[in-house]
Amino acid sequence: MKKGIAIVLMVCLFISAALCGCSGGSDQPVRELTAYANQNSEINGMLSVKDGALVDASGQEIVLYGVNLGNWMLMETWMSWVEEYTDDWAYYDTLEVWQERFGEEQTRALIKAYEDNFITESDIAQIEKLGFNCVRVPFWYRNFMNEDGTWLAEDPEDNPGFQRLDWLIEQCRTHNLYVILDLHGAPGGQSTNHSTGKAGRNTLYTEQADMDTAVRLWQGIAEYYRDEPVVAAYDLLNEPQNNGDTQGVNNWAAESDEAVSHTNAAYDTLYQAVRAVDPDHIVSFEGIWSTKVLPDPAEHGYTNMLYQLHLYDTGTFQIRSRVNEMVRMRKKWGVALLVGEYNNGEKEAYANGLYDKNAISTTKWTYKTFNAGEQWGLFNKDVERIDVKTASYEEILAFFENELNTDSFTFNAAEMAAIS
C-alpha cells in the first residue's frame, strides 16, 4: 500500500520543488500540495496482531505508515514558540506561569485556543492526502486530570482530554486514518526528560500515588475507547527511562538492571489495568533504543502486542542493526513492530527503505514544528519566541489565533520524499 503511492508522491514532490526552484527544505507554501490526492481504504474493524503482523477484521495485513502529532496536546519547548529559560523548561512550567499570572479560566482558554488552531480539520485531510494511514498522538495526564490526579471532569464527554481525542478520532474516521494513543507524559514522569511534561522527576516507578493515577487514567481511556476501531493501539509509556543528559533522583541508565526492572513492572501494572476493561485493543511497549529491555510476552500472558523502538540513529550500521534486532524479535515472539518515532538525518531514505522492506510500521517525528530546524517537521516555521513570563494574555492568544495555521508553515518536500 505504501509503495503503491510512493512513486506518485515523489514525482509530485520533485516536480513541485523544481517549479519553485527549491532544494532541501522548501519554501513551498501549503497550497502547492494540491498534487496529493491519496485516498485510504475504509477502516475494517479493530486491528489485532497475528503471527507478528497487524491485521484488520477481514485478516488483511495492515502496515501503518504515519506521522506524529507532536507538540499539540503536550508542548515540547525545544520545538515550540516558547522562550527557553533553561534546557529543563517544560510544558508544566509554562502552565504554572500562566496559572499564576492569568488564573485557571484564562489558562484553560489559552490551552483550548492553542489546540484548536495547531491541528485542524484541514490538517487531518492533508495527512491523508500525503499518503499516511495513521497518526500517533502524544498526550499527557494533564489533558485529562488535575495535578492531584482528580479528573478535570468526571464525565468523559465533559472532559477536555476526551473531547480533544473524540474530535481527532472522528476526523480520522472520515479520512480512514488509524490513531495510536501515546501517553507521552505519565503522572510523575516516566523519565527525567522534559518531553514527559516536566523535567527531573521519573517518580512513576517509586511513588504509588503516581502509579495509581496512571492506572486510573489508562483504565478510563481504555474503557471509553474499548469498542473504537479507529484506535489502533494503546502506547502505554513514551520513552520510559529516557534519562540521558538529565538530572533527577531516579536518573537510572536506560538499559541498567534497575531501570529495566522498574519499567517492566510498570508495564505489567498498566497492561493488567487496561486488560481489565479492554481485552481486545493492541497494547504497545516501547524499548526506546533497544529491544533487549522488553519482556517475552508469552512469559507474562501478554496478547495482541505491538513492540516499539524509536530510531534517531544517523549511521547505516546503527540503523541496520536496530532494524535487524526488531525483525529477530518479531520472529522469536510473534509481536508486531513499530518505529514510533524516527529522524535519521541524511540516512532518512535508507532507513525508510529498511522499514518498508521489512514491513515495519512507522510514525514519523513529526508533523509540524516551530524553531526546530527544517528536518524535524514535515511543516516548519521559525517565529520570534514568546516570553511567557512577560507577554500579555492578549498577545499570547492573538499568536495562537493568527500564527498556528499550517498554511503559514513551510512544507519540506525533500523530507517527505525521503520517507515516501
Sequence and secondary structure as in RCSB ss.txt:
>XXXX:A:sequence
MKKGIAIVLMVCLFISAALCGCSGGSDQPVRELTAYANQNSEINGMLSVKDGALVDASGQEIVLYGVNLGNWMLM
ETWMSWVEEYTDDWAYYDTLEVWQERFGEEQTRALIKAYEDNFITESDIAQIEKLGFNCVRVPFWYRNFMNEDGT
WLAEDPEDNPGFQRLDWLIEQCRTHNLYVILDLHGAPGGQSTNHSTGKAGRNTLYTEQADMDTAVRLWQGIAEYY
RDEPVVAAYDLLNEPQNNGDTQGVNNWAAESDEAVSHTNAAYDTLYQAVRAVDPDHIVSFEGIWSTKVLPDPAEH
GYTNMLYQLHLYDTGTFQIRSRVNEMVRMRKKWGVALLVGEYNNGEKEAYANGLYDKNAISTTKWTYKTFNAGEQ
WGLFNKDVERIDVKTASYEEILAFFENELNTDSFTFNAAEMAAIS
>XXXX:A:secstr
 HHHHHHHHHHHHHHHHHHTT  SS  B GGGGGG         S  EEETTEEE TTS B   EEEE TTSSS 
 GGGSSB  SSTT  HHHHHHHHHHHHHHHHHHHHHHHHHHHHS HHHHHHHHHTT  EEEEEEEGGGTB TTS 
BS SSGGG HHHHHHHHHHHHHHHTT EEEEEEEE TT SSSSGGGSSTT   TTT HHHHHHHHHHHHHHHHHT
TT TTEEEEE  SSTT  TT   TT   TTSHHHHHHHHHHHHHHHHHHHTT SSSEEEEEEET GGGS  HHHH
T  SEEEEEEE   SHHHHHHHHHHHHHHHHHH  EEEEEEE  GGGHHHHHHHHHHTT EEEES SEEESS TT
T SEEE    B TTTS HHHHHHHHHHS  GGGSEE HHHHHHT 
